[in-house]
């Protein structure tokens, strides 16, 4: 059985990053977008990251332009937007597809391990969140409308 540690991703700056580097940490993986109604969740994600990063939480942001073309900018533009408007300091990655033939393998794994409502494997919109325990196993999937504050207790339980 594979875990998230079996995957790699490209940082928003272009460097390859093995998710095995996060072994032993609790991870929250989120597909983000800069021009979405849920974009203000970046503020809550950053607050939770700052509150718990010393206890072993890492949030991983993955910009995605598949839903309403809400993240059309370059990786550099996305990074600048997230930092200037929301002070994002958690790791951001290069823009990815989360559904379809070109979906990033990590997201195929996440969707398989934690299907959505009625067993659907597709991600329905930006800001779908996947919570991963310290062993690299997907333990929960949260809908886009579920705010970071509403999942804070679940995060705490894994720390």
Secondary structure by P-SEA (a helix, b strand, c coil): ccccccbbbbcccbbbbbccccccbbbbbbbcccccccccaaaaaaaaaaaccccbbbbbbbbbccccccccccaaaaaaaaaaacccccccccccccccccccaaaaaaaaaccccccccccccccbbbbbccccccccccccccccccaaaaaaaac
